[in-house]
Amino acid sequence: MQQFTPAEWQSWERFYRANFINSLTGFKSASLIGTINAQGVPNLGMFSSLVHIGSDPALIGYINRPVAAAPHTLANIKANGFYTVNHIHASFLDKSHQTSAKYTDEVNEFTEVGLTEEYLDGIPAPFVKESAIKYLLSLKEIVPITLNATFLVIGQLEQVLIDPSFQPTADGFLALDQVGSICSNGLDAYYNTSLIDRYAYAKPDKAPEKL
């Protein structure tokens, strides 16, 4: 096995090092977070750090980069208290990737990249109309991570919107490959997915059983 040490990767060019370490953790979800600022300007950003925290209450977190590098999404969530998470599909992947550009806060990123804002009555945050699976979160906690000046942003699930052509299975599972939700690896690579198998709940005295 080839071995890499901290001394070696600290000597690498920074983008090479970032690509290497970011892709090391493997495939991740890729989603668009929709917010709106205090002046009413919508914002849209791609995030690949979403994580399930709990189901009861339903909590979902994401990592926000340092404020100097990515200020708008976090500032809008703090000001508004609500934000949307929207799955990405291959049909608008290029537009989704473009949201990672550093637009100024007076720019409507939906308009800039060619995606469509969607609002529901009483919900003060924009959804991505093109997304087949999307959900609304209300801000519950922002946890500073002092090691690298990032933040764990935790939201509670408030609403879920799913295209009627796609339904959960009988046990509530969402087979995301069937609706074409994509995943990412590293900073700029995106993948389609396919199901290998599902397994029954694991027990110490029972061999693995496929569903």
N, C-alpha and C positions, 0 to 999 in steps of 0.2 A: 504493500500500500504506500502511496505517496503521502508524505507527512508535511503539514504546513504548521508553522508556529507564529505566535504574535509578532515576533521580530520580523518575520518574512512579510506578513500581510501589511504591517505598518510601513514597509518600504515600498509598497506598490503605489502606482498612480491612483489618485483618489477615486476616479470613476471605475477603474478596474476593480479596486477593493470593494467599492459599493456594490457592483454587479455580482461579484463573487459571493459576498456575505449575504446579500439580499436573496439570492437564488438558492442559497444553502438550505434554508428552512423549508423549501418545497412549494408545492402549489397552494395558492391562496384564493379566496374569493376576490372578485373585482367588482366594485359597486360604485355608483355615483351618489354622493350625498348632496341633497338639495337644501339650501337655506335661503333666507332673505334678510337683508340688513335693515337697520333702523330707518333708512331713507327709502325703503321699498324696492331696492334693487336685488333681483335674484342672483344667487351664486350657485355654481355647480362644480364639484370637485371629485376626482377619482380617488378611491381609497381601497387598499388591499389588505388592511389590517383589522377587519371586522372579526369579532369573536363572540360566540354564544357564552353568556355568563350564567344564566339561569332561566328556568321555564316557569317558575311560580314564586315570585312574580317574574314575568317575562322581561329579562334584561339582556341588552346587547351592547357591547363596547367596541370602541375603535381607538387606535392610537393616532393622535394628532402630533405632527412634527413640531419642532420649536416654533414659537410664535413668529420669530423673525423670518422663518422660511415659509410658513404657511399660516398667515394670520386670519384670513377672511372667514373660513368655515367656523372656526372656534369662536371668533368674535360674534358672528351672527347667531350661533347657538346660545351663547351667553345672553345676548340681547333679547332673543325671541323666545327661547325655551323649547322650541320644536324644530325638528329636522326630518327629512325623508331619506330613506335608503332605497335605491333603485337598481335592480339587477341589470347587467349589461348583456346584450346579445350581439352576435356577429354582424347583424344588419346595421348597427350603428357604432361598431367598435372604434372606427377611426375618429368619429366625432367625440366619443367618450375619452379616448386617449388625449385629444386636443385640450380637454379641460385641465390637464396637468400643467399647461402653460401658465405663466405668472401674469394673469390679467390684473389690472388695477380694480379697486373695489367699486368704482362707478360703472364698470362694464357688466352688462347682462350676459353671462357666459352661455346661457341657453341660446340666445340670439346669435352670439358670436360663433358658436360651433355648429349651429343648425339643428338643435334639439328643441322639443316643444314643451313649454311649461303647462302643467295641469294642476288646477286648484280644485279642492272640494270645499263645500260650504263649512265654514267654521274652522278650517285648518290653515294656520298662518305659515305654511311652508309649501314650496312647489314640488310636485312630483314630476318625473320624466314620463311624458305621455307614451313614448315608444316602448317603455319597459313593461314586460308581461308580469313581473312580480315586484311589488314595491310595498314599503311599509313606513308608518309614521312612528317616530320616537319622541318622547318628552324627556328633557334633560333631568337627570337625577343626581349625578355626581361627576366632578372633574377631579381626577387624582393626578397631581404632579409627579412626574418621575424625575427625580433630581439628578440621576446618573447622566442623563443626556438632554435634559430640559424639554422632554416631550410630555404628553398628557394622555392618560387613559380617560376617555370620555364615555360615561355610562348613561344609556337611555333606557326608558321603559317603553315597551311596545304598546301602542295605542290603537292602531288600525293596520290591517293588512289588505292589500288589493291584489287580486290574482285574475288574470285573463280567464274568462269563463270556459275557454277551450281547453284549459289545463286544470285538472282536479287532483287533490291529494289522494293517495291510495286509501284503502279501507282502514288502515291503522294510522292514518294521518301523515304518512311519509310524503315528502315532496321530492319526486324524481326529477331533479333539476336538469338532467341531461335531455329529458323529453321536451322541455320548454326552451332549451338552447342557452341557458345561462352559462357564461364563460368563466374561466378562472385565469389566474396570472401566475407568473414566476419571474422573480427578479424585478427589474424596474420597467421593462418595456416589452415583455413577451406574454402572449395570450394563447389560451388553449380551449378547444372544445373538450367535452367530457363524455364518457360512456360508463354505464354501470357494469361492474365485474360481478358482484354478488352482494346480497344482504344475508346477515346471519342472525339467528335467534339470540336472545339475551344469554350471555355467557354465565355458566355455573361451574363451580369447582369439580363437581362429580358427574359432569355430563360433557360428552364430546361436542365439538363445534357442530352446529346444525344450521344448514342453509334454510332460509325462508322460501 
